[in-house]
Amino acid sequence: MIAGRSLALVAFAAACGALTPSVAQAGGFYLLERGTRGLGRGGAQVAGADDPGALWFNPAGLGYAGGGEGDARGREQFLFDATLTLLQTQYTRIDSGGQTLPTVTGNGMPLPIPTVAGTFDLGLEDFTFGVGVYAPNASLLAWPESITVNDEERAAPQRYSLLSMEGSLIAGFAIGGAWRPIPELSIGLGGALIYGSFAARTTLSACDGAICSFPEDPEYDGVAQLTFNPIFTGIGTAGVIWDPGPIRLGFSMMTPFVFSGAANIQVRPPSATAFEGAFTRTRDGDCAMVSDEEIADVRSGGGTHRCESTLADFRLDFPWILRLGVQLDLIDNLAVELAVVWETWSVQQEAQIRPRDVWIVDSLSFLDFQVGQLNIPRRMNDTVSVRLGAEYTIDDFVQIRGGGYFENGSFSDQYLQALTIDSDKIVFSLGGSIRAFDGVWIDAMVGYAHLFPRSVRNSAVPQPNPIRPAPADQVYVGNGDYSMTAPFFGLGIRVLPDWSPSAPPAVEPEPEPTPVDIEPAPETNPDRPWYQQGADAAPPAEVAPEPAPEPVVAPEPEPEPTRRRGRGTRTRTARPRAPR
């Protein structure tokens, strides 16, 4: 009984744990914004979106992609981009007995987060389209499975939350389009097909409080490896940019969605003698006709029966993401944007996990138990980030950018654990671009995310334990002290085939002076004295005198009207006749 239940809940608790951080934008998986240029502006690229990264930030920005100042439409542009976040977490756990355990370190796997995207007009004057492949800016943590203290190997303190997520992958294929009916307005729509393949390894306890007195006894730990089947889901995006100048307004939204699928479970049972001989099986589908004895015979021969492959369905709800930005173009070549991003993570209050007719058989050699649906509490909070970024272009050759933002954490102390690392954070970044060739820009960025330390003493995250009825004393696994650091870097290339330098302001040419006719000097005769020079020259042409102006004759004054003595003048007004 203990063994079977242990195996089942290991799988289900780990399934919830493995999936949740993989898709939580503010909950430890999408730790930061994405894109070298967007993150270099402090994530403030809603109104100022003007490259293929607009597929993520604001699809209306596709209408400005590759275009110059005042362009009435977008142009072709290609983006090749990658960012790298080096997340490191230190956790000093306080166990169920109040003992402070050795500090352990979890490291994010150093995986570059790529973006490959492009924009095209397809010959249409007022439309620009975009297509791209990207991965979320995720940090997949790996924790130690054991530690060494005084030359003695011990179980890792955080093992009931997570061991590793190595092998997980999320990617998105996005398309979008923008319409600019007038140069000042762009309206964008888009969508993305999200692919996810997750893997996780975690630990649960099978201590029942009776035959096992210490709830964190390593002999009663079972280790589960979960591999989630490939998951496909879709999201929609929409946005608008209004640019009357010098203020540019942008708004975008990303629709909520549901992530659901199935997980395959492989379990290493606890080493305690009470678990010898027990195994987990499914009675779903045609496995309902397979006897326990047939599976036991295959196991005794060293094989694995197909009905030992247990599955569990899971479901998680995901939020709306709303973005609002205001960009100011106060001086030439300088853009400053203030943006606010709201993510409605409060929709995720629990993770639902439903086994597919999973049973624990031959526990203590004779007991069978069915594993029912599990609802794992999440209790996430909405997150709001306030972002400020700026970008300055120098002579169409160099761009300098920088920015930062503050974002609240998505988990309260009660539900924070080593599985889902998140906290209030301040992010700073600096970046720049240089035009290597005509139409080819190289982008670079560096930054740091400061996640505020957390001290948790009221954890409500239960130890995964499948024993039913549950032990009288509930064990919580989130208490302790957390500290987190996350430096990040980015490098990218933007290619603009139609790029051309900004034209200098037109200068009107000065009018040429009107030529003046100069009469040639008369010829001189050296044989004559000076006073006879020019005697033979023709006399100058007589210039007719200008006619004298005609005398101005003053007009005769009009006679004054004759007035009758004793009365003033009056004007009579014709009265309309009444209709007949």
KOLVO-67201 format. One line per field, with one value per residue (C-alpha): residue number from 1; residue in one letter; x negated, y, z. Coordinates in Angstrom, 3 decimals, m for minus. Each point is the difference from the previous one (the first is absolute). Layout:
% KOLVO-67201
sero: (NUM|...)
kolnu: (A|...)
c1: (X|...)
c2: (Y|...)
c3: (Z|...)
//
This chain:
% KOLVO-67201
sero: (1|2|3|4|5|6|7|8|9|10|11|12|13|14|15|16|17|18|19|20|21|22|23|24|25|26|27|28|29|30|31|32|33|34|35|36|37|38|39|40|41|42|43|44|45|46|47|48|49|50|51|52|53|54|55|56|57|58|59|60|61|62|63|64|65|66|67|68|69|70|71|72|73|74|75|76|77|78|79|80|81|82|83|84|85|86|87|88|89|90|91|92|93|94|95|96|97|98|99|100|101|102|103|104|105|106|107|108|109|110|111|112|113|114|115|116|117|118|119|120|121|122|123|124|125|126|127|128|129|130|131|132|133|134|135|136|137|138|139|140|141|142|143|144|145|146|147|148|149|150|151|152|153|154|155|156|157|158|159|160|161|162|163|164|165|166|167|168|169|170|171|172|173|174|175|176|177|178|179|180|181|182|183|184|185|186|187|188|189|190|191|192|193|194|195|196|197|198|199|200|201|202|203|204|205|206|207|208|209|210|211|212|213|214|215|216|217|218|219|220|221|222|223|224|225|226|227|228|229|230|231|232|233|234|235|236|237|238|239|240|241|242|243|244|245|246|247|248|249|250|251|252|253|254|255|256|257|258|259|260|261|262|263|264|265|266|267|268|269|270|271|272|273|274|275|276|277|278|279|280|281|282|283|284|285|286|287|288|289|290|291|292|293|294|295|296|297|298|299|300|301|302|303|304|305|306|307|308|309|310|311|312|313|314|315|316|317|318|319|320|321|322|323|324|325|326|327|328|329|330|331|332|333|334|335|336|337|338|339|340|341|342|343|344|345|346|347|348|349|350|351|352|353|354|355|356|357|358|359|360|361|362|363|364|365|366|367|368|369|370|371|372|373|374|375|376|377|378|379|380|381|382|383|384|385|386|387|388|389|390|391|392|393|394|395|396|397|398|399|400|401|402|403|404|405|406|407|408|409|410|411|412|413|414|415|416|417|418|419|420|421|422|423|424|425|426|427|428|429|430|431|432|433|434|435|436|437|438|439|440|441|442|443|444|445|446|447|448|449|450|451|452|453|454|455|456|457|458|459|460|461|462|463|464|465|466|467|468|469|470|471|472|473|474|475|476|477|478|479|480|481|482|483|484|485|486|487|488|489|490|491|492|493|494|495|496|497|498|499|500|501|502|503|504|505|506|507|508|509|510|511|512|513|514|515|516|517|518|519|520|521|522|523|524|525|526|527|528|529|530|531|532|533|534|535|536|537|538|539|540|541|542|543|544|545|546|547|548|549|550|551|552|553|554|555|556|557|558|559|560|561|562|563|564|565|566|567|568|569|570|571|572|573|574|575|576|577|578|579|580)
kolnu: (M|I|A|G|R|S|L|A|L|V|A|F|A|A|A|C|G|A|L|T|P|S|V|A|Q|A|G|G|F|Y|L|L|E|R|G|T|R|G|L|G|R|G|G|A|Q|V|A|G|A|D|D|P|G|A|L|W|F|N|P|A|G|L|G|Y|A|G|G|G|E|G|D|A|R|G|R|E|Q|F|L|F|D|A|T|L|T|L|L|Q|T|Q|Y|T|R|I|D|S|G|G|Q|T|L|P|T|V|T|G|N|G|M|P|L|P|I|P|T|V|A|G|T|F|D|L|G|L|E|D|F|T|F|G|V|G|V|Y|A|P|N|A|S|L|L|A|W|P|E|S|I|T|V|N|D|E|E|R|A|A|P|Q|R|Y|S|L|L|S|M|E|G|S|L|I|A|G|F|A|I|G|G|A|W|R|P|I|P|E|L|S|I|G|L|G|G|A|L|I|Y|G|S|F|A|A|R|T|T|L|S|A|C|D|G|A|I|C|S|F|P|E|D|P|E|Y|D|G|V|A|Q|L|T|F|N|P|I|F|T|G|I|G|T|A|G|V|I|W|D|P|G|P|I|R|L|G|F|S|M|M|T|P|F|V|F|S|G|A|A|N|I|Q|V|R|P|P|S|A|T|A|F|E|G|A|F|T|R|T|R|D|G|D|C|A|M|V|S|D|E|E|I|A|D|V|R|S|G|G|G|T|H|R|C|E|S|T|L|A|D|F|R|L|D|F|P|W|I|L|R|L|G|V|Q|L|D|L|I|D|N|L|A|V|E|L|A|V|V|W|E|T|W|S|V|Q|Q|E|A|Q|I|R|P|R|D|V|W|I|V|D|S|L|S|F|L|D|F|Q|V|G|Q|L|N|I|P|R|R|M|N|D|T|V|S|V|R|L|G|A|E|Y|T|I|D|D|F|V|Q|I|R|G|G|G|Y|F|E|N|G|S|F|S|D|Q|Y|L|Q|A|L|T|I|D|S|D|K|I|V|F|S|L|G|G|S|I|R|A|F|D|G|V|W|I|D|A|M|V|G|Y|A|H|L|F|P|R|S|V|R|N|S|A|V|P|Q|P|N|P|I|R|P|A|P|A|D|Q|V|Y|V|G|N|G|D|Y|S|M|T|A|P|F|F|G|L|G|I|R|V|L|P|D|W|S|P|S|A|P|P|A|V|E|P|E|P|E|P|T|P|V|D|I|E|P|A|P|E|T|N|P|D|R|P|W|Y|Q|Q|G|A|D|A|A|P|P|A|E|V|A|P|E|P|A|P|E|P|V|V|A|P|E|P|E|P|E|P|T|R|R|R|G|R|G|T|R|T|R|T|A|R|P|R|A|P|R)
c1: (0.000|m2.715|m2.103|2.829|1.361|m3.484|m0.609|3.248|m0.287|m3.640|1.084|2.916|m1.680|m2.984|2.236|1.483|m3.382|m1.699|2.635|0.752|m3.322|m0.343|2.769|0.209|m0.992|m0.687|m0.291|m3.510|0.034|0.468|m2.191|m0.775|1.175|m1.373|m2.070|m3.349|1.471|3.230|m1.720|m2.699|2.753|1.082|2.850|1.672|0.741|3.758|0.460|m3.534|0.219|m1.425|m1.818|1.016|m0.034|3.380|1.487|m0.488|0.349|2.622|0.982|0.924|m3.735|m0.389|1.349|m3.131|m2.522|m2.987|1.427|m1.575|1.365|3.243|0.234|3.578|m0.506|m2.327|m2.724|m1.814|m2.099|m1.586|m0.945|m2.413|m0.206|m0.942|m0.060|m1.559|1.058|m2.248|2.451|m1.438|2.004|m1.202|2.426|m0.469|2.892|1.559|1.412|3.145|m1.879|m1.195|m3.574|m1.961|m1.470|m3.124|0.349|0.416|m0.396|2.223|m1.291|1.911|m1.207|m2.048|2.211|0.131|3.566|0.287|2.175|0.071|2.599|0.653|2.463|1.309|2.457|0.827|0.489|2.921|m0.297|1.663|m0.732|m3.031|m0.188|m2.287|m0.979|m2.413|m1.140|m0.927|m0.415|1.101|m2.701|0.004|m2.311|0.089|m1.403|m2.106|m0.518|m2.322|1.392|m2.259|m2.476|m3.133|m0.298|m3.103|m0.870|3.485|2.447|3.459|3.279|0.356|2.171|2.163|0.676|3.746|0.371|m2.271|m3.169|m0.288|1.932|m2.671|1.495|2.832|0.674|2.515|0.144|2.512|0.783|1.556|1.652|1.506|0.922|0.461|2.162|m0.817|3.015|m1.701|m3.644|0.896|1.926|m0.975|2.323|m1.484|1.256|m1.988|m0.078|m2.436|m0.091|m1.799|m1.825|m1.065|m1.897|m0.758|m2.088|m0.407|m1.502|1.216|0.393|2.921|0.257|1.905|m0.304|3.373|m0.816|0.487|m2.665|m2.018|m0.381|m2.085|1.894|m3.210|m1.744|m1.972|0.734|3.644|m0.757|1.018|m1.432|2.231|m1.056|2.801|0.000|2.926|1.302|m0.408|2.593|1.422|2.136|0.795|0.086|1.212|m1.463|1.340|m1.320|0.239|m2.472|1.071|m2.840|1.154|m3.430|m1.815|1.967|0.420|2.536|0.046|2.244|m0.102|1.468|m0.646|2.926|0.222|m0.279|0.089|m2.997|1.061|m1.429|m1.305|m3.192|m1.836|m1.335|m3.061|m0.538|m2.930|1.687|m1.202|m2.724|1.944|0.907|3.744|0.033|m1.419|2.275|2.489|0.457|2.175|2.205|2.827|3.371|0.856|1.088|m0.968|m2.202|3.218|m0.079|m3.598|m0.405|m2.372|m1.626|m0.917|m1.721|m1.754|m1.321|m1.501|m1.576|m1.479|m1.728|m1.648|2.343|2.491|3.628|1.734|2.729|m2.597|m0.178|2.216|1.363|1.554|1.855|m0.688|1.469|m1.274|1.654|m2.024|0.634|0.711|m3.079|0.799|m2.589|0.283|m2.810|m0.548|m3.054|m1.244|m2.098|m1.001|m3.173|m1.290|m1.185|0.951|2.943|1.036|2.760|1.936|1.899|2.192|0.545|2.754|0.132|3.087|m1.688|2.670|1.969|m2.392|1.199|m0.751|m1.356|2.367|m1.492|2.165|m1.468|1.208|1.344|m3.256|m0.236|m2.546|m0.127|m1.655|m0.914|m0.983|0.524|3.822|1.512|1.219|0.841|1.326|m1.491|2.555|m0.135|m2.387|0.399|m3.299|0.379|m1.875|1.645|m1.881|0.293|0.364|m3.256|m0.425|m3.248|m0.828|m2.680|m2.065|m2.327|m1.744|m1.814|m2.204|m1.310|m3.206|m0.561|1.773|m3.071|0.273|2.967|m0.177|2.792|0.713|2.840|1.399|3.176|1.518|2.289|1.699|m0.370|2.754|m0.131|0.552|m2.296|2.460|m0.281|m3.629|m2.285|m3.177|2.089|1.392|m2.538|1.424|m0.056|0.407|m2.704|m1.795|m1.573|m2.603|m1.491|m2.282|m0.418|m1.064|m0.097|m2.518|0.518|m2.577|1.086|2.750|3.193|m1.739|0.135|m1.669|1.792|m1.501|1.372|m1.005|2.074|0.721|3.178|0.063|2.585|0.691|m0.896|2.841|0.249|2.889|1.257|3.671|m0.241|3.215|m1.711|0.641|m2.528|1.101|1.230|2.562|0.962|3.782|1.145|m2.642|m2.404|1.275|m2.884|m0.165|m3.513|m0.695|m3.035|m0.302|m1.377|m3.461|m1.998|m0.270|m2.451|m0.147|m2.210|0.458|m2.501|0.948|m1.474|1.207|m1.329|1.885|m0.138|2.615|m0.064|1.944|m0.271|1.712|m1.947|m1.248|m1.494|2.259|0.005|m1.495|2.345|0.442|m1.871|1.338|m2.724|m0.836|1.188|m2.759|m0.678|1.401|m2.861|m0.581|m0.956|m3.154|m0.899|m3.576|m2.459|m0.855|m3.206|m3.032|m2.437|m3.606|m0.801|2.504|m0.253|2.208|2.489|0.775|0.599|3.496|0.539|0.880|2.343|3.639|2.062|2.000|3.522|2.483|2.278|3.532|1.140|2.636|3.422|1.125|2.719|3.493|1.344|2.321|3.433|1.891|3.592|2.781|1.833|3.444|2.831|1.433|3.512|2.696|1.451|3.445|0.091|1.094|m0.489|m2.899|m0.713|1.543|m0.056|3.086|0.151|2.290|2.520|0.872|3.471|2.197|0.649|3.310)
c2: (0.000|2.448|m0.807|0.238|3.249|1.405|m0.737|1.568|3.262|0.380|0.103|2.340|2.469|0.103|0.432|3.118|1.248|m0.630|1.692|3.015|1.833|m0.908|2.330|2.565|3.325|1.580|m3.221|m1.214|m1.181|3.166|1.764|3.077|1.695|m1.270|1.361|1.812|3.315|m0.200|m1.082|2.614|2.642|m1.327|m1.941|3.286|m0.742|0.202|3.355|m0.121|m3.490|0.249|m3.257|m3.695|m0.256|1.757|m3.484|m0.336|3.580|1.586|m1.283|3.557|0.730|m2.166|2.972|1.964|m2.832|0.998|3.427|3.354|3.114|0.971|m3.135|m0.749|m3.772|m2.703|m1.623|m3.308|m0.727|m3.146|m0.639|m2.596|0.335|m1.872|0.843|m1.901|0.240|m1.449|m0.547|m1.194|m0.706|m0.796|m1.670|m0.691|m2.204|m0.384|m3.518|m1.230|m0.403|3.615|m0.927|2.244|m2.120|0.713|2.567|m1.381|1.777|m0.333|1.128|0.813|m2.024|2.310|m0.242|2.893|1.157|0.526|2.060|m0.369|2.236|2.165|2.532|0.336|2.232|m2.553|2.870|1.475|3.723|0.311|m3.437|m1.606|m3.647|m1.781|m3.595|m1.374|m2.790|0.775|m1.530|1.582|1.573|m2.993|m1.051|m3.747|m0.689|m2.996|m0.783|m2.574|m3.465|m0.381|2.022|m0.863|1.050|m0.998|m2.575|m1.512|m0.063|1.233|0.566|3.489|2.315|1.255|m3.481|0.097|2.990|m0.722|m1.778|0.996|1.116|m1.061|m0.987|2.561|2.058|2.685|1.658|2.147|0.548|3.439|1.817|3.469|2.948|3.752|2.423|3.708|1.734|3.340|0.639|0.886|m3.220|m3.689|m2.867|m3.465|m3.553|m3.172|m3.460|m2.675|m3.777|m0.989|m3.314|m1.389|m3.104|m0.188|m2.226|0.085|m2.058|0.370|m1.839|m0.894|m1.611|m3.175|0.361|m0.759|1.064|m3.554|m2.350|3.124|2.550|2.674|1.512|0.932|m3.362|m0.475|m3.760|0.840|2.309|m0.959|1.716|0.563|0.945|1.557|0.567|1.982|m0.851|2.799|2.695|2.383|2.992|3.315|3.617|3.197|3.504|3.407|3.535|3.576|2.902|3.639|2.338|3.611|1.244|0.789|m2.424|m3.601|m2.248|m3.802|m2.726|m3.769|m3.113|m3.728|m2.356|m2.554|m3.688|m3.407|m2.321|m3.616|m3.384|m3.278|m1.101|m3.325|m1.032|m2.024|m0.598|m1.166|m1.404|0.744|m2.187|m0.969|m3.709|0.802|0.807|m3.267|m1.643|2.873|1.556|2.504|m0.892|1.417|m1.618|2.507|m1.255|m3.562|m0.229|m0.555|m3.599|m0.625|m1.738|1.059|m3.433|0.464|3.296|m1.527|m2.874|2.469|1.970|m3.125|m0.771|3.428|1.506|2.875|m0.595|2.599|0.430|1.286|3.183|2.239|3.314|3.012|2.873|3.520|3.441|3.505|3.321|2.945|3.718|3.009|2.151|3.689|2.625|3.792|2.317|3.729|1.056|3.594|1.212|3.317|0.556|m1.450|m3.631|m0.405|m2.186|m0.412|m2.477|m0.648|m3.305|m2.015|m3.768|m1.849|m3.811|m1.573|m2.985|m0.150|m2.250|m2.798|m0.995|m3.697|m2.676|m2.809|m3.485|m3.008|m3.526|m2.261|m2.901|m0.480|m2.660|m1.022|m3.801|m2.495|2.632|m1.936|m3.038|0.121|3.546|1.917|3.702|2.305|3.465|2.778|3.576|2.442|3.770|1.673|3.521|2.776|3.237|2.205|3.795|2.465|1.700|3.614|1.420|3.671|0.487|2.913|m0.160|2.284|m0.295|2.582|m0.192|1.794|0.809|m3.171|m1.894|m0.669|m0.597|0.202|m1.333|m0.723|m0.518|m1.886|m1.128|m1.141|m3.025|m1.563|m3.728|m2.426|m2.047|0.949|m1.463|m2.801|m1.515|0.747|m3.017|m1.133|m1.282|3.436|2.747|3.499|3.219|3.747|1.057|3.038|m0.395|2.300|m0.267|1.831|m0.705|1.339|m0.613|0.773|0.052|m2.466|0.361|1.849|m1.544|m2.344|0.847|m1.964|0.219|m0.733|0.243|m0.689|0.266|m1.203|m1.103|0.481|m2.293|1.009|m2.675|m1.861|m1.434|m2.463|m1.245|m0.682|m2.393|m1.625|m2.210|m3.586|m2.786|m2.344|m3.042|m2.449|m1.747|0.032|0.793|2.698|0.052|1.995|2.454|1.753|0.779|3.204|0.312|3.711|1.486|1.540|2.849|0.675|2.257|0.381|1.682|0.170|1.780|m0.183|0.701|0.278|0.112|0.430|1.001|2.008|0.073|2.701|m0.622|3.314|2.067|3.436|2.802|2.783|2.870|3.267|2.999|1.686|3.297|2.504|1.240|3.680|1.935|0.903|3.766|1.710|0.870|3.764|1.292|2.130|2.186|m0.537|2.826|1.991|m0.873|2.264|1.431|0.284|2.698|2.461|1.945|m1.058|2.825|m1.109|m3.672|m1.154|2.870|m2.429|m2.056|m0.012|2.220|m1.840|m0.851|2.506|m1.305|1.098|1.847|m1.704|1.559|2.316|m1.456|1.173|2.454|m1.531|1.590|m0.059|m1.288|2.490|m0.323|m1.541|2.390|m0.370|m1.353|2.600|m0.040|1.200|2.463|m1.552|m3.688|m2.338|m2.227|m3.415|m3.044|m1.754|m3.777|m1.821|m2.147|m3.385|m0.473|m2.555|m3.021|m0.125)
c3: (0.000|0.991|m3.016|m2.491|1.298|0.129|m3.631|m1.091|1.866|m0.880|m3.591|0.501|2.324|m2.304|m3.010|1.504|1.070|m3.300|m2.113|2.147|m0.190|m3.612|m1.003|2.772|m1.490|3.375|1.952|m0.648|m3.614|m2.060|2.517|m2.156|m3.162|m3.276|m2.861|0.002|m1.106|1.991|3.204|m0.634|0.206|3.389|m1.573|m1.039|m3.656|m0.369|m1.719|m1.415|m1.519|m3.532|m0.776|m0.345|3.808|m0.200|m0.469|3.777|1.292|m2.263|m3.472|m1.060|0.038|m3.103|m1.946|0.928|m0.375|m2.097|m0.774|0.635|1.599|m1.694|m2.170|m0.930|0.214|1.265|m2.040|m0.084|3.075|1.415|3.629|1.418|3.760|3.198|3.709|2.906|3.663|2.714|2.838|3.302|3.138|3.497|2.391|3.701|1.036|3.429|0.227|1.716|3.292|m0.006|m0.878|m2.377|m2.787|m2.082|m2.773|m3.512|m3.344|m3.022|m3.379|m3.131|m2.942|m2.307|m3.071|m2.511|m0.684|m3.772|m2.322|m3.793|m1.674|m3.018|m1.412|m3.585|m1.835|m2.771|m2.433|1.938|0.627|3.415|1.494|1.642|1.061|2.433|0.696|2.560|2.301|3.592|3.446|3.284|2.173|2.309|2.803|0.603|3.458|0.968|3.707|1.604|0.686|3.038|2.064|1.954|3.646|1.965|m2.675|0.361|m2.891|0.872|m1.830|m1.520|2.169|m2.945|m1.425|0.728|m2.338|m2.963|m1.058|m3.654|m3.090|m2.459|m3.340|m0.030|m3.116|m1.004|m3.406|m1.830|m3.674|m0.434|m2.899|m0.103|m2.149|0.298|m2.006|m0.265|m1.565|0.710|0.908|3.611|0.767|0.012|0.969|0.538|0.487|0.574|1.436|1.090|0.159|3.212|0.214|3.365|1.059|3.710|2.199|3.765|2.792|3.568|3.323|2.279|3.405|0.813|3.768|1.658|3.559|1.279|m1.315|m0.820|2.793|m1.763|m2.978|m1.841|0.348|m3.277|0.044|m0.670|m2.922|m3.512|m3.084|m3.041|m3.531|m2.020|m3.731|m1.310|m3.421|m2.574|0.580|m2.599|0.818|m1.621|1.095|m1.669|0.057|m1.003|0.213|m1.189|m0.314|m0.418|m1.003|m0.469|1.195|2.176|2.223|m1.109|1.746|m0.083|1.428|m0.416|1.565|m0.010|0.527|2.820|m0.753|1.646|0.097|0.308|m0.896|1.342|1.736|m0.047|3.398|0.983|3.700|2.101|3.142|3.521|1.400|3.166|0.287|0.227|m3.722|m1.305|m2.576|m0.517|m3.438|m1.842|m2.956|m2.086|m0.669|m2.718|m3.446|m0.906|3.107|1.939|m1.298|1.111|3.371|2.734|m0.163|m3.681|0.768|3.046|m2.165|m2.504|2.831|1.603|m3.296|m0.017|m2.581|0.024|m0.917|m2.179|2.624|2.460|m2.074|2.089|m1.253|1.665|m1.662|1.207|m0.534|0.695|m0.802|m1.313|0.099|m2.107|m0.629|m0.562|m1.003|m0.197|m1.093|m0.584|m1.994|m0.213|m2.933|1.545|m2.021|m3.241|0.213|3.709|1.069|3.658|0.914|3.206|m0.007|2.374|m0.345|1.879|0.133|1.581|1.662|2.682|m2.387|1.005|3.430|m0.271|m2.286|m0.854|m0.413|m0.859|m0.170|m2.809|2.034|1.913|2.715|2.601|0.272|2.340|2.545|3.134|m2.290|m0.081|m0.134|m3.129|m0.052|m2.714|m0.306|m0.426|m1.317|1.638|0.213|0.852|1.450|m1.859|1.205|m2.454|m0.003|m2.874|m0.935|m1.081|m1.327|m0.611|m2.659|m1.271|m2.994|m2.464|m3.330|m1.738|m3.578|m1.003|m3.689|m1.210|1.190|3.743|2.303|3.790|2.199|3.631|2.434|2.928|1.694|3.269|0.212|3.012|0.605|m0.945|3.228|3.605|2.661|0.723|m3.483|m0.860|m0.342|m1.749|m2.886|m0.872|0.622|m0.222|1.995|m0.351|m2.422|m1.376|m3.435|m1.582|m3.487|m2.419|m3.678|m3.319|m3.734|m2.702|m3.759|m1.248|m3.656|m1.808|1.296|2.490|3.708|2.818|3.373|3.429|3.520|3.617|3.160|3.501|1.756|3.758|1.594|3.572|2.602|1.678|3.518|0.248|3.357|m0.805|m2.959|m1.200|m2.622|1.152|m0.246|m2.805|1.940|m1.438|3.228|0.589|2.533|0.149|2.938|2.958|m0.079|m3.364|m1.229|m1.945|m2.228|m0.901|3.230|m0.117|m1.493|m3.737|m1.854|m3.773|m2.598|m3.763|m2.282|m3.677|m3.436|m3.573|m3.549|m3.268|m3.658|m1.880|m3.810|m1.875|m3.764|m0.877|2.501|m1.002|2.117|1.120|m2.541|1.320|0.130|m3.380|m0.471|m2.572|m2.377|0.132|m3.108|m2.461|m0.367|m3.107|m2.417|m0.549|m3.478|0.217|m2.958|m1.217|0.554|m3.183|m1.761|0.611|m2.654|1.260|m2.631|1.464|3.204|2.863|m0.475|m3.590|0.871|m1.040|m2.374|m2.811|2.185|m0.862|2.216|2.613|m0.916|1.183|2.684|m0.334|3.089|2.113|m0.584|2.747|2.182|m0.695|2.584|2.529|m0.140|3.232|m0.376|0.367|3.313|m0.161|0.801|3.463|0.195|0.336|3.486|0.938|2.751|3.309|m1.099|m0.283|m2.916|0.013|m2.149|m1.009|0.001|m2.363|1.811|m1.429|m1.157|1.621|m2.206|m1.659)
//
